[in-house]
Every structure is written in structure tokens, then in C-alpha cells.
Amino acid sequence: PPLPGGHDLGDQLYYTGSNHSFEDGDKLVHGQQGEVVGPATEGTHQGNGLTMLFPGNKGSISCYLPRLSVEQPPPLPGG
């Protein structure tokens, strides 16, 4: 089946949300580019997001579609 948002495996997308760190050391960084590795399968992300692999992270992270973009986002205000 097609991936949410019409994206394909291997697409390079930018994270447009705010920075976030996880307990295992993985991070989401505003403006960082990552690779689509599959559809999001966790809880509320299912059907509404993609599983992304970002450089420097040990594992993949589920991200909501509105927080992903094919174009690099502008810097966060005040960031």
C-alpha cells in the first residue's frame, strides 16, 4: 500500500517540528533531513505519519505528516 502523504521509501524529508530529545539519546532536530523507512505504526501516528531515520539516531522515529516537509523549513522563531 502507498505510504501516508504519497511518499516513498527512501524519500528525504525535513523535520519541521520543535526540537525533542528522547530518553535513549535519539533526537528530533528542527530542519534536520531524514529518510523515510516506512509508515508510522505506533498508536495515534498510525495512518497519520511516517517512520523516519535521522542521522545520528540509533533508531527510527514515528513523525506526524504535518511535521515533515520536502522543503527545508525556516529556522524556528527565537531559535
Beta strands, then each sheet from edge to edge (+ up, - down):
strand 1: 12-15
strand 2: 20-21
strand 3: 27-28
strand 4: 33-39
strand 5: 49-53
strand 6: 61-64
strand 7: 68-69
sheet 1: 6+ 5- 4+ 1- 7+
sheet 2: 2+ 3-
end
